[in-house]
C-alpha cells in the first residue's frame, strides 16, 4: 500500500520522495494537488475521506501519514496486509 501511495505522490510532485518528506509545508503539494491526491487515494483504495479528515492537513503531510490514514480506512496496515487485532 505504501508503495502505491508513494507512486501517487511522486507523480503529483514530479520527483522522488522520502517517506517522511514534508509535502505541504515544503510547497510540493498546493491545495489543487491535495485534492488530486485525495481523489486518487479514494479511487485507488476504494475509500472516502470525510470532510473533517480532509481539513486536517496533517493527515496528508507526508507519505507515512497518508499511509496511516489510508490504512485505517481500508483496514489494512501500511504494508497492505490485513491488520490483526489482539
N, CA, C and O atoms as a MOPAC input file, in Angstrom:
PM7 MOZYME 1SCF
protein

 N      0.82700 1    -1.18900 1     0.00000 1
 C      0.00000 1     0.00000 1     0.00000 1
 C      0.87000 1     1.25200 1     0.00000 1
 O      0.60800 1     2.18900 1    -0.75400 1
 N      1.89700 1     1.27400 1     0.83400 1
 C      2.72800 1     2.47200 1     0.93300 1
 C      3.42100 1     2.76600 1    -0.40500 1
 O      3.62800 1     3.92700 1    -0.75900 1
 N      3.77100 1     1.72500 1    -1.13100 1
 C      4.42200 1     1.93100 1    -2.43200 1
 C      3.45600 1     2.57000 1    -3.42100 1
 O      3.85000 1     3.44400 1    -4.19300 1
 N      2.18900 1     2.14200 1    -3.40500 1
 C      1.17400 1     2.76800 1    -4.26700 1
 C      0.98500 1     4.22100 1    -3.89800 1
 O      0.86000 1     5.07600 1    -4.77500 1
 N      0.96300 1     4.51100 1    -2.60700 1
 C      0.82200 1     5.89900 1    -2.14800 1
 C      2.02800 1     6.71500 1    -2.58900 1
 O      1.87900 1     7.83800 1    -3.07100 1
 N      3.22400 1     6.15100 1    -2.42700 1
 C      4.44200 1     6.84400 1    -2.86800 1
 C      4.35900 1     7.16300 1    -4.36200 1
 O      4.68800 1     8.27500 1    -4.77500 1
 N      3.92300 1     6.20200 1    -5.17300 1
 C      3.81300 1     6.42400 1    -6.61600 1
 C      2.84200 1     7.55000 1    -6.94800 1
 O      3.12300 1     8.37900 1    -7.81300 1
 N      1.70100 1     7.58300 1    -6.26300 1
 C      0.71600 1     8.64000 1    -6.47900 1
 C      1.33500 1     9.99300 1    -6.12500 1
 O      1.22700 1    10.94800 1    -6.89500 1
 N      1.98100 1    10.07300 1    -4.96700 1
 C      2.57900 1    11.33500 1    -4.51100 1
 C      3.70800 1    11.78700 1    -5.43200 1
 O      3.81500 1    12.97100 1    -5.75100 1
 N      4.54400 1    10.85500 1    -5.85500 1
 C      5.66300 1    11.19900 1    -6.73000 1
 C      5.16200 1    11.68000 1    -8.08800 1
 O      5.75700 1    12.57300 1    -8.69100 1
 N      4.08500 1    11.10000 1    -8.56100 1
 C      3.51200 1    11.55500 1    -9.82500 1
 C      2.99800 1    12.99300 1    -9.68900 1
 O      3.20900 1    13.81400 1   -10.58100 1
 N      2.32900 1    13.29300 1    -8.58300 1
 C      1.81700 1    14.64300 1    -8.36000 1
 C      2.93100 1    15.66000 1    -8.15500 1
 O      2.82100 1    16.80200 1    -8.60200 1
 N      4.00400 1    15.25200 1    -7.48100 1
 C      5.10700 1    16.16400 1    -7.15700 1
 C      6.19300 1    16.19000 1    -8.23200 1
 O      7.09200 1    17.02900 1    -8.19500 1
 N      6.10300 1    15.27100 1    -9.18300 1
 C      7.05900 1    15.19400 1   -10.30000 1
 C      8.49700 1    14.95400 1    -9.84500 1
 O      9.44000 1    15.45300 1   -10.45900 1
 N      8.66000 1    14.18300 1    -8.75900 1
 C     10.00400 1    13.80500 1    -8.31300 1
 C      9.91400 1    12.71100 1    -7.27200 1
 O      8.84100 1    12.43200 1    -6.73700 1
 N     11.06800 1    12.08300 1    -6.98500 1
 C     11.12000 1    11.05500 1    -5.95200 1
 C     10.97600 1    11.69900 1    -4.58100 1
 O     11.42400 1    12.82500 1    -4.36000 1
 N     10.34000 1    10.96500 1    -3.65600 1
 C     10.05900 1    11.49900 1    -2.32700 1
 C     10.49200 1    10.52800 1    -1.23800 1
 O     10.44800 1     9.31100 1    -1.41900 1
 N     10.90800 1    11.08100 1    -0.11200 1
 C     11.18600 1    10.28200 1     1.07100 1
 C      9.91200 1    10.05200 1     1.86100 1
 O      8.95100 1    10.81200 1     1.74500 1
 N      9.91000 1     9.00300 1     2.66200 1
 C      8.72600 1     8.60900 1     3.43100 1
 C      8.23500 1     9.71500 1     4.37200 1
 O      7.02800 1     9.89100 1     4.53900 1
 N      9.15000 1    10.44900 1     4.97800 1
 C      8.79000 1    11.48300 1     5.95500 1
 C      8.93900 1    12.90600 1     5.39800 1
 O      8.81600 1    13.87900 1     6.14100 1
 N      9.20300 1    13.02400 1     4.09400 1
 C      9.39300 1    14.33800 1     3.48400 1
 C      8.10100 1    15.14200 1     3.56100 1
 O      7.02900 1    14.64500 1     3.21700 1
 N      8.21100 1    16.38400 1     4.01400 1
 C      7.05300 1    17.26100 1     4.14600 1
 C      6.53300 1    17.66400 1     2.76800 1
 O      7.24200 1    18.30300 1     1.99100 1
 N      5.31100 1    17.29100 1     2.47700 1
 C      4.73600 1    17.56400 1     1.16200 1
 C      4.02100 1    18.91100 1     1.10500 1
 O      4.08800 1    19.61000 1     0.09400 1
 N      3.34600 1    19.27100 1     2.17800 1
 C      2.57400 1    20.51600 1     2.18800 1
 C      3.45000 1    21.68100 1     2.63700 1
 O      3.49900 1    22.71300 1     1.96900 1
 N      4.13400 1    21.52300 1     3.75500 1
 C      4.96400 1    22.60100 1     4.30400 1
 C      6.05600 1    23.03500 1     3.32100 1
 O      6.43700 1    24.20400 1     3.28400 1
 N      6.55200 1    22.08600 1     2.53000 1
 C      7.61300 1    22.39600 1     1.56300 1
 C      7.06200 1    23.03800 1     0.29000 1
 O      7.82400 1    23.55600 1    -0.52700 1
 N      5.74800 1    23.00500 1     0.12200 1
 C      5.13700 1    23.56600 1    -1.07200 1
 C      5.02400 1    22.58200 1    -2.22900 1
 O      4.59200 1    22.96100 1    -3.31700 1
 N      5.40400 1    21.33100 1    -2.01600 1
 C      5.29100 1    20.33200 1    -3.08200 1
 C      3.83700 1    20.06300 1    -3.45800 1
 O      3.52200 1    19.81200 1    -4.62100 1
 N      2.94900 1    20.11800 1    -2.45100 1
 C      1.51800 1    19.95400 1    -2.70400 1
 C      0.79400 1    21.24400 1    -2.36500 1
 O      0.80700 1    21.68400 1    -1.21600 1
 N      0.16000 1    21.85600 1    -3.36600 1
 C     -0.69400 1    23.00800 1    -3.10700 1
 C     -2.13300 1    22.50000 1    -2.94500 1
 O     -2.36900 1    21.29300 1    -2.99000 1
 N     -3.07800 1    23.39900 1    -2.76200 1
 C     -4.45800 1    22.97500 1    -2.49300 1
 C     -5.03900 1    22.16400 1    -3.64400 1
 O     -5.78200 1    21.21100 1    -3.41200 1
 N     -4.71300 1    22.52500 1    -4.87600 1
 C     -5.22200 1    21.77200 1    -6.02100 1
 C     -4.64400 1    20.36100 1    -6.04000 1
 O     -5.37200 1    19.39500 1    -6.26700 1
 N     -3.34400 1    20.23700 1    -5.80500 1
 C     -2.70400 1    18.91700 1    -5.80800 1
 C     -3.15600 1    18.07100 1    -4.62600 1
 O     -3.21500 1    16.84600 1    -4.73600 1
 N     -3.47800 1    18.70100 1    -3.49500 1
 C     -4.00200 1    17.94800 1    -2.35200 1
 C     -5.34000 1    17.30700 1    -2.73900 1
 O     -5.59400 1    16.14800 1    -2.41100 1
 N     -6.18000 1    18.05500 1    -3.42500 1
 C     -7.46600 1    17.49800 1    -3.84900 1
 C     -7.26300 1    16.38600 1    -4.89200 1
 O     -7.98900 1    15.39200 1    -4.88700 1
 N     -6.28300 1    16.55500 1    -5.77800 1
 C     -5.95000 1    15.48000 1    -6.72800 1
 C     -5.48100 1    14.23600 1    -5.98000 1
 O     -5.85700 1    13.11400 1    -6.31900 1
 N     -4.66000 1    14.45000 1    -4.96300 1
 C     -4.16400 1    13.34300 1    -4.14100 1
 C     -5.31700 1    12.60800 1    -3.48300 1
 O     -5.38600 1    11.38000 1    -3.53500 1
 N     -6.21700 1    13.34800 1    -2.86800 1
 C     -7.35400 1    12.74900 1    -2.17200 1
 C     -8.21600 1    11.94400 1    -3.14600 1
 O     -8.61700 1    10.82000 1    -2.84200 1
 N     -8.49700 1    12.51800 1    -4.31200 1
 C     -9.29900 1    11.80300 1    -5.31300 1
 C     -8.58700 1    10.53700 1    -5.78100 1
 O     -9.21900 1     9.49400 1    -5.95100 1
 N     -7.28400 1    10.62500 1    -5.98800 1
 C     -6.51400 1     9.45300 1    -6.41800 1
 C     -6.52400 1     8.35600 1    -5.35700 1
 O     -6.67300 1     7.17600 1    -5.67400 1
 N     -6.36400 1     8.75700 1    -4.08800 1
 C     -6.38100 1     7.78900 1    -2.99600 1
 C     -7.74700 1     7.12200 1    -2.87800 1
 O     -7.84300 1     5.90700 1    -2.70700 1
 N     -8.80500 1     7.93200 1    -2.97100 1
 C    -10.16000 1     7.37600 1    -2.86300 1
 C    -10.41800 1     6.37000 1    -3.98700 1
 O    -10.99500 1     5.30800 1    -3.75600 1
 N     -9.99500 1     6.70700 1    -5.18000 1
 C    -10.20700 1     5.80800 1    -6.31400 1
 C     -9.32600 1     4.56500 1    -6.21600 1
 O     -9.79100 1     3.44900 1    -6.45200 1
 N     -8.07600 1     4.75700 1    -5.87300 1
 C     -7.11900 1     3.65100 1    -5.83600 1
 C     -7.42800 1     2.63400 1    -4.73900 1
 O     -7.24900 1     1.43200 1    -4.93300 1
 N     -7.89600 1     3.12300 1    -3.57800 1
 C     -8.12500 1     2.23700 1    -2.43500 1
 C     -9.60500 1     2.02200 1    -2.12300 1
 O     -9.94000 1     1.37000 1    -1.13300 1
 N    -10.49800 1     2.57000 1    -2.96600 1
 C    -11.94300 1     2.42400 1    -2.78200 1
 C    -12.36700 1     2.86900 1    -1.38000 1
 O    -13.02600 1     2.13500 1    -0.64400 1
 N    -11.96600 1     4.09700 1    -1.03500 1
 C    -12.30500 1     4.68100 1     0.25800 1
 C    -12.89200 1     6.06900 1     0.02600 1
 O    -12.83200 1     6.60200 1    -1.08200 1
 N    -13.46200 1     6.64700 1     1.08700 1
 C    -13.98200 1     8.00700 1     1.02900 1
 C    -13.48300 1     8.75300 1     2.26100 1
 O    -13.68400 1     8.30600 1     3.39000 1
 N    -12.83600 1     9.88100 1     2.03900 1
 C    -12.39800 1    10.72400 1     3.15200 1
 C    -13.53000 1    11.63600 1     3.56200 1
 O    -14.20200 1    12.22300 1     2.71300 1
 N    -13.74400 1    11.75700 1     4.85100 1
 C    -14.75000 1    12.64900 1     5.39900 1
 C    -14.20000 1    14.08100 1     5.41500 1
 O    -12.98600 1    14.27200 1     5.47700 1
 N    -15.08200 1    15.08600 1     5.35800 1
 C    -14.60800 1    16.47600 1     5.34100 1
 C    -13.64200 1    16.81000 1     6.47800 1
 O    -12.66400 1    17.52800 1     6.26800 1
 N    -13.90700 1    16.29800 1     7.66900 1
 C    -13.02600 1    16.60000 1     8.80700 1
 C    -11.64800 1    15.96000 1     8.64700 1
 O    -10.66400 1    16.46700 1     9.18500 1
 N    -11.57200 1    14.85800 1     7.91600 1
 C    -10.27300 1    14.22900 1     7.64000 1
 C     -9.49000 1    15.04400 1     6.61300 1
 O     -8.26500 1    15.14200 1     6.68400 1
 N    -10.20600 1    15.61700 1     5.67400 1
 C     -9.57300 1    16.41800 1     4.62600 1
 C     -9.05900 1    17.74000 1     5.18500 1
 O     -7.96500 1    18.18000 1     4.83200 1
 N     -9.83600 1    18.37100 1     6.04900 1
 C     -9.41700 1    19.67100 1     6.58600 1
 C     -8.27000 1    19.54400 1     7.58300 1
 O     -7.60400 1    20.53600 1     7.88000 1
 N     -8.02900 1    18.34700 1     8.10300 1
 C     -6.87300 1    18.09600 1     8.97500 1
 C     -5.69000 1    17.77900 1     8.06200 1
 O     -5.38400 1    16.61700 1     7.79500 1
 N     -5.03300 1    18.83900 1     7.59000 1
 C     -3.98100 1    18.67700 1     6.58000 1
 C     -2.81100 1    17.84000 1     7.04900 1
 O     -2.06000 1    17.32500 1     6.22100 1
 N     -2.63200 1    17.68700 1     8.35300 1
 C     -1.54900 1    16.84800 1     8.86300 1
 C     -1.70600 1    15.39800 1     8.37500 1
 O     -0.72100 1    14.66600 1     8.27800 1
 N     -2.94900 1    14.98600 1     8.07000 1
 C     -3.18800 1    13.64200 1     7.53900 1
 C     -2.47600 1    13.41700 1     6.20900 1
 O     -2.22000 1    12.27600 1     5.82300 1
 N     -2.15500 1    14.51100 1     5.50700 1
 C     -1.56500 1    14.42400 1     4.17500 1
 C     -0.19000 1    15.08200 1     4.11700 1
 O      0.28100 1    15.45700 1     3.04400 1
 N      0.44700 1    15.22000 1     5.27600 1
 C      1.71100 1    15.96400 1     5.34900 1
 C      2.89800 1    15.20900 1     4.76600 1
 O      3.83900 1    15.83000 1     4.27200 1
 N      2.87100 1    13.87400 1     4.81500 1
 C      3.97200 1    13.07500 1     4.27000 1
 C      3.43600 1    11.68500 1     3.92100 1
 O      2.32800 1    11.31700 1     4.31200 1
 N      4.22400 1    10.93900 1     3.19500 1
 C      3.78800 1     9.61500 1     2.72500 1
 C      3.40800 1     8.70500 1     3.88700 1
 O      2.41400 1     7.98400 1     3.80400 1
 N      4.18300 1     8.72800 1     4.96700 1
 C      3.87700 1     7.82700 1     6.08400 1
 C      2.55400 1     8.19800 1     6.75600 1
 O      1.81500 1     7.31000 1     7.18100 1
 N      2.24100 1     9.49000 1     6.86200 1
 C      0.94800 1     9.90400 1     7.45800 1
 C     -0.21300 1     9.52900 1     6.53500 1
 O     -1.27400 1     9.10600 1     6.99500 1
 N      0.00100 1     9.68700 1     5.23900 1
 C     -1.03700 1     9.30600 1     4.27000 1
 C     -1.29400 1     7.80500 1     4.36400 1
 O     -2.44100 1     7.36200 1     4.30500 1
 N     -0.22400 1     7.02400 1     4.50900 1
 C     -0.36300 1     5.56900 1     4.64300 1
 C     -1.10500 1     5.21000 1     5.92600 1
 O     -1.87900 1     4.25300 1     5.93900 1
 N     -0.88200 1     5.96000 1     7.00400 1
 C     -1.58900 1     5.69400 1     8.27000 1
 C     -3.09200 1     5.86200 1     8.11100 1
 O     -3.86100 1     4.96400 1     8.45600 1
 N     -3.51400 1     7.01200 1     7.58900 1
 C     -4.95600 1     7.26200 1     7.48200 1
 C     -5.58900 1     6.34000 1     6.44100 1
 O     -6.71500 1     5.87800 1     6.62400 1
 N     -4.87700 1     6.07500 1     5.36100 1
 C     -5.40800 1     5.17000 1     4.34000 1
 C     -5.52100 1     3.75700 1     4.90100 1
 O     -6.49900 1     3.05900 1     4.63300 1
 N     -4.53500 1     3.33600 1     5.67200 1
 C     -4.57300 1     2.02300 1     6.30700 1
 C     -5.74700 1     1.88500 1     7.26200 1
 O     -6.40200 1     0.84300 1     7.29900 1
 N     -6.01900 1     2.93900 1     8.03900 1
 C     -7.17200 1     2.90800 1     8.95300 1
 C     -8.47500 1     2.78300 1     8.17200 1
 O     -9.38100 1     2.05400 1     8.57600 1
 N     -8.56600 1     3.49300 1     7.05700 1
 C     -9.81200 1     3.48700 1     6.29200 1
 C    -10.01900 1     2.17100 1     5.54000 1
 O    -11.15800 1     1.75900 1     5.32500 1
 N     -8.93700 1     1.51300 1     5.14200 1
 C     -9.07100 1     0.26000 1     4.39900 1
 C     -9.07200 1    -0.96300 1     5.30400 1
 O     -9.45400 1    -2.05500 1     4.88400 1
 N     -8.63800 1    -0.77200 1     6.56400 1
 C     -8.49100 1    -1.90500 1     7.46900 1
 C     -7.20200 1    -2.65400 1     7.22800 1
 O     -7.02000 1    -3.76600 1     7.72300 1
 N     -6.29700 1    -2.04500 1     6.46100 1
 C     -5.01300 1    -2.66500 1     6.16400 1
 C     -3.89700 1    -1.89500 1     6.84200 1
 O     -4.04000 1    -0.70600 1     7.12300 1
 N     -2.80700 1    -2.55400 1     7.10100 1
 C     -1.62400 1    -1.88500 1     7.61300 1
 C     -0.90900 1    -1.17400 1     6.47500 1
 O     -1.30500 1    -1.30300 1     5.31600 1
 N      0.13800 1    -0.42900 1     6.79400 1
 C      0.87800 1     0.29800 1     5.77400 1
 C      1.49700 1    -0.62600 1     4.74400 1
 O      1.75300 1    -0.22000 1     3.61000 1
 N      1.73900 1    -1.88200 1     5.14100 1
 C      2.33100 1    -2.84200 1     4.20800 1
 C      1.29200 1    -3.47500 1     3.28200 1
 O      1.63000 1    -4.28100 1     2.41500 1
 N      0.00000 1    -3.09400 1     3.48200 1
 C     -1.06200 1    -3.62600 1     2.63000 1
 C     -1.65700 1    -4.91900 1     3.12600 1
 O     -2.55700 1    -5.46700 1     2.48900 1
 N     -1.17000 1    -5.42900 1     4.26300 1
 C     -1.69500 1    -6.67300 1     4.82500 1
 C     -2.76500 1    -6.35900 1     5.85400 1
 O     -2.71300 1    -5.32200 1     6.51500 1
 N     -3.72300 1    -7.24000 1     5.98700 1
 C     -4.81200 1    -7.04100 1     6.92700 1
 C     -4.27200 1    -6.95900 1     8.34700 1
 O     -3.41700 1    -7.74300 1     8.75900 1
 N     -4.79800 1    -5.98800 1     9.07900 1
 C     -4.38200 1    -5.82300 1    10.47700 1
 C     -4.92800 1    -6.96000 1    11.31400 1
 O     -6.05600 1    -7.41100 1    11.11800 1
 N     -4.11200 1    -7.41800 1    12.25000 1
 C     -4.52700 1    -8.46300 1    13.17300 1
 C     -4.72200 1    -7.81300 1    14.52200 1
 O     -3.79100 1    -7.21300 1    15.06000 1
 N     -5.91500 1    -7.92100 1    15.07800 1
 C     -6.15600 1    -7.31200 1    16.39000 1
 C     -5.87500 1    -8.32600 1    17.48300 1
 O     -5.98300 1    -9.53800 1    17.29900 1
 N     -5.50400 1    -7.76100 1    18.64400 1
 C     -5.30300 1    -8.65900 1    19.76400 1
 C     -3.98000 1    -8.57800 1    20.26600 1
 O     -3.63800 1    -9.27600 1    21.22000 1

